Amino acid sequence: MQQWAESDSANARKQLIRNGTFQGMSQNFVSLAIWILCASFLGVPEYVTACYGAMGYFGYLALPLGYVVCARIGVCKGAFWLRMVANLAFFLVIPAILYPSIGIWLQPLALAMFYFAVSAASATMFPLQKFLTNEKTISGYLGKLSFCRNTCGLLVSLGVMWLLKKYDTNASTLIWLFALAGVSCFLGNTCYLFIKEPQALQADFRQPLYSQLPTLFRNPGFLKLCLAGIFANVLLITLPSASILAAKNGCGATGDVVVILTITQALASIGSSLAYKPLGSRFGPRALLLTSQLLAVTIIAFWTIVPVDAPKFLLVFPFILCGINVVFIGTGFSHYVTVLLSRQLQTAGAFGVLITHGVIAGFLGILLNSLLFKFLWKLPDITPLTHYRQFFLAILVVCAISTWFIFQMPKR
């Protein structure tokens, strides 16, 4: 088996960290909120913009395209060209803003193009990680990648907030944001061209997925990993957004306070990214995933007992825990897949994990949120927090299921 020399692996890790940093910048220049603001500016119907959040999860249906492209032209070149399609999506919005008559349909099309291209390119994530890391370097690599991405993303978000506050949401501001996102995305894409790719990596992608699936599902930890990831990612979908609503509508947090809370969550993600390397190396990803479930229970308990008139500084607490969980759950599962599966199974494993953790978890999260909000808000309330308390108690069931499946996963 052809392996990378350590110098090649080190260079690849450096390039992928640079790529992650630039991609984090581009996706914070134009976050989902900016896409929605732009849609509102262009007059895109609300029933269309209501689907924007779901597109990110259903984009994983494009994963097979990623495998086909990478098998034919190479893994790094495939990732480069697929992400260039995502790059094009940012620049397509500029004429949509200049000509609103076509922007009503062009802007949603550009967002769908972006999500599907990024999702197709994500097929390369786990196989690349397996080649360029080992059990000693994986924690440090994932921690540094998360830290750089979150830190630069936070700085960009603060800049975007200042820009929108000073100049409001107008055509010029939106054009600048999408142009900066496109440039950042392009700079990140070029990092793939500086990675020396071993032929064995492309050969793995040329193996038919169906030939790997029986071996994959005979692995005692894989099915449990997928099931645990579905419910853990449902927690990531529900808890942060529900916490914002509970703070705003239940405890009377103003818009400025909500901004501070979201920044606090981002800072907590940055701090936990730094802590992931020593913690992941010492305790392993499974222990950190179990810790994330304990943090989720703590978030639920907080919203269950916090008084409506609680001092606003207390509201920071659940957002700190949400920020930590973003890293512990997202990075923890990525770490676990890399050490659980052999190199030959990373390609099929990535497909199985991304489909279950992306499409299925996204569908369940959206369905659960909508059904619970629709049902609970029909019940009588005593305080502004009553319905939110009921919502968080219902989510406790999801947390219990997720914890049980993580306990069943083999220790790593």
N, C-alpha and C positions, 0 to 999 in steps of 0.2 A: 504494500500500500504506500502510495506516495504521500509523504507528509511535508508540511512546511518546515523549513529551518526556523529556529527560534527568532532570527532577525526578521524573517518574512512574517512570522506570526505577530511579532511586536509592531511591525509597520502596519499590518492589517488592523490590529486593535486600535492603533493611533488614528488610522484613516476612518474607521467606523465611529470612533468617538467624535471626530471632527464632523462626520456626516450627521450623527445624532444631534450635535450642537446646532448646526445650521438648520436642520429640519425642525428642531424645537423652536428656533427663532422664527422660521417661516410660518409655523402653525400658531404662533402667538401674535405675529403681525396680523394674521387673519385667522382668528379663533372662530369657533362656531357662532359666538355672539356677533362677530363682525359680519359673517355670512348672513346672519338673520337681519342685522341692521341694514345691510346692503339690499337685501330682498325687500325689506319694508320701504326703503328709499325708492326702489324701482317699481313698487306696486305689485310685487309677486303675491298672489292670493295666500291667505293665512293657512288654508287647508294644505297648501304645498309646503310652506315653511314649517308647518307642524311636523313634517316628516324628515326634516333636515337632520335631527339628532339620530334617527334610526338608520340613516344612510351609512353612517360610519361602521355600524355593525353588519349590515347586509352587504357591504362592500366586499366582505370576505368570500362571497360567492364567486368572486373573480379569481380566487386562489389557483384553480386549475390552469388559468392563462399564464400565471407566473411560472408554473412548472414547465409548461410547453416552451415558453420563451427561453428560460434558463437552460433547458436541455438542448436547445438548438444552437444558441449563440454563446453560452457560458453564463455562469452564475453572476459574476460581477457586472459583465456587460449587460446581461438581462435586467439586473436591478437598476443599472444606470438608465436604460432606455425606458423602462416602465415608470421610473420616477420622473423622467423627462416629460412623460404624458401628464403626470400630476403637476409638473412645472408649467406646462402649457395651460392648464386649467386656470391658474392665477392670472395669466395674461389675457385669457379669453374674457375675463370679467371686465377688463378695462373698456373694450368697445361696448360691452353691455351697459356700462355706466354712462358712456357718452351718447348712446342711442337707446334710451329706455324702451322704445317700441319693440326692439329685439331682445332687450335685457330681461324682459319678463320670462322668456323661455330659455335664453342663453345662460343666465346666471344659475338656475337650478341644474341645467345640463352640465355646467362647468364643475359644480360641487359633486355631482354624481361621478363625473370623470375623475376628479381628484381622489375620492374615496376608493373607487374601484382600482385605480392605478396603484395607489399606496398599498392596498390590501394584496394585490397580485404580487407586488415587490416584496411583501413581508414573508413570502414563501422561502426566501433565502436566509431568514434570520437565524433559525436554530441550526441548520447545517453549517453556516459560517461560524457560529459560536463554537460548535463542536470542534471544528478544524483549528481555530485560532486560540483556543484556551485549553487548560486542563483543570483538574480539581483544585490546584493551588492558585491558579490565576483567574478563574471564572468569577469569584466574588469581587475581586478588585476591579476587574473589567466592567462588570455590570454596575457596581457602585459608582465608579467614575463616570460611566456613560450616563447614568441617571442624574448624577450631580451636575454635570456640564449641561445637559439638556434642560433640567429644571431651573438652574441658575440663570442661564441666558434667556430662557423663556420668561422667567419672572421679570428680568430687567426690561425685556421688550414689552411685556404687558404693562409695566409702569409707564413706559414711554408712550404706548398707545393710549392709555388712560389720560395722560397729560395732553396729548394731541387732540383727543375727542373733546376734552373739557375746554380747550382753548379755541378750537376751530369748529366744533360741533360736527355732526354727520352730514357732510356735503359731498358733492361729486369729487372735488379736488382732494379732500382728505381720503376718501375711499380709494381713489386711483393711486395715491401715494402708498397706501397700506398694501394694496394688492401688488404693486410694482416691487416694493421692498420684500414682500413675501416671495415673489417670483425669483428675485435675485438671490435671496438666501437659499431657496430651494435648489437653484442651479449650482451654487457654490458647494452645497452639500452633496449633490449628485456627482460632481467631478471627483470626489474622494474615491469612488469605486474604481476609477480608471487607474489609480496608483496602487492597487492591490494585485500582487502576483498570485494568480489563482492556480492551484494544482489541478491537473487533469482529473484526478480521482474525484474531485468535488463535482465537476460537471458529469462524470460518469454516474454518480449517485442519482442525479436528477434524470438520467436517461433510463433508469430502472422503472418499469411500470409500477404505479402505486399499488395496484391490486395484488401484485405479487408480494408486497411487503406487509399488507394488512393482516393476513393470518398470523404471521410471526409477531406483529405489533400487538395484537389483542391477546396473544398468549402471554405477553409480559404481565405479571401479576399486578404491577403498579400502574399501568397505563390507563386502564378503564377507570380506576379509582381517581387517578389524576384528572381525567377529563370531567368526571362527575363533580369532584371537589371544585374544579375551576369554574364550572358553570355557576354554581351557587355562590362561590366567593366573588365572582365578577358581577353577579346580580347585586351583591352588597355594595360594590363600588359604584354601580349605576344608581342605586336608590339612596344610600345614606348621605353623600355630600349634597345632592340636590334637595332632598327632603330637609336636611339641616338648614340650608339657606332659607327655605320657605318657612320653617318653624321659627327661625330667628326673626325673619321679617314680619310675617303675619301673626305669629303667636306671641312673640316677645316685644314686638314693636320696634325692631331695629330699623334705623333709617338707611337710605342708600349708601351713605358714607360709611356707616358701620359695616354693612354687608361687604363693601369693597375691602375694608380692613380685615374682615374675617376670611375672605378668599385669599388675600395676600398672606395671612397667617398660615393658611393651609399650604400655600406654595412654599413658604419658608420651612415649614415642618417637613415637607417632601425633600427639600434640599438637605436639611440636617440628617434625615434618616438615610439619604443616599450616601452621605459621608460615613454613617455608622454601619452601612450594610457590609462593607468589606470585612471588618473584624468580626462582626456578628455572624455573617454568612460562613466565614471560614471556620469559626469556632463551633457554632451550633448547627449549621446546615440549614438548607431552605425549608425543610419540613417544620422545624422548630419555629422559624420566623412566621410561617404560614399559620401555625397554631396561635402564635402571639397575636397575629392580626385578627383572629376570631375573638380573642379576649378583648382587644381594643374595640371591636365592633359591638360587643355586648356592653362595654362601658359607655359607648356613644348612645346606645339605646336606653341604658339606665339613666343617663344624664337627662335626656329629653322626657323621660317618664316622670322624673321627680323635680325638675327645675321649675320654680315658680314663674308665673307670667311676668311679674314685676322684678325679676332678677336683675342685678346690676349688669350692665352691658359687657363689662370685662369678663364676666363668667362665661359668656357665650364663646369666647376664644377656645375654651377647653375642647369641645367636640371637634372643632376644625383642626386643631393640632393633631388629634387622633386620626381624623380623616386623611390628613396629609401623610402621616406615617403609613397608613394602610395602603395608600396609592403605591408606595414603593414596596412594602412588604409583600403585598399580593401580586402586583405586576411583575416585579423583579424576582420574587420568590418562585413563582411558577416557571418563569423563563430559566432560572437557575436549576430548578428541579428537573425539567425536561432535558437539559443539557447533560446532567450527570446520570440520569436514569437510563437513557437510551443509548445504544451503540451508534457509531457513526453511520452504519448502513441503514439504521432505522430513523435517522434524524429527518430525512425528507418526508417520509410518510407521517412521522410523528408530528412534524410542524403542521401538516395538513389537518390531521385529526384535532390537534390542540386549538389551532386558530379557528376552525369551524365551530367546535363546541364552545370555546371561550368567547368567540366573537358572535357568530350568527345566533346560536341557540341562547346564549346568555343575554344577548341584546334583545332578542324577541321576548324572552321570559321577563326581563327587567321592565321593558316597555309595557307589556301586558299586565304585569303585576301592579306597576305604578298606576296605570289608568283604571284598572278594576277597583283597587283599594280606594283611590281618591274618589271615584264615582260612588262607591257604596258607602264609605264612611261619612262622606259629607252630606248624606241624606239623613244621618242620625242626628238626634238633638245634641247640642253642645252646651257645656256649662261655662267653660272659659275659652278664650281664643286658641289655647293649646290642646283642648280636649281631643279633637280629631287627629292632631299630630301625635299625641301620646298613643292613641289607638293604632295609628299607622306603624309607629316604631315597634310596638308590642307584636304586631302581626309579622313584621320583618324578623323578629326574634326566631321565628320558625325556620326561616331561610338560613339564619346564622347557625342554628342547631344542626340542620342537615349538612351544611358546608363543613362544620367542625367534625361531624361524624365521619364524613368521607376522608377528610385530611388525616384523621386518626388511623384510618384503614390503609393509608399509603405507606409503602415500605420506608423505613428510616433512611434518610440521606443527609 
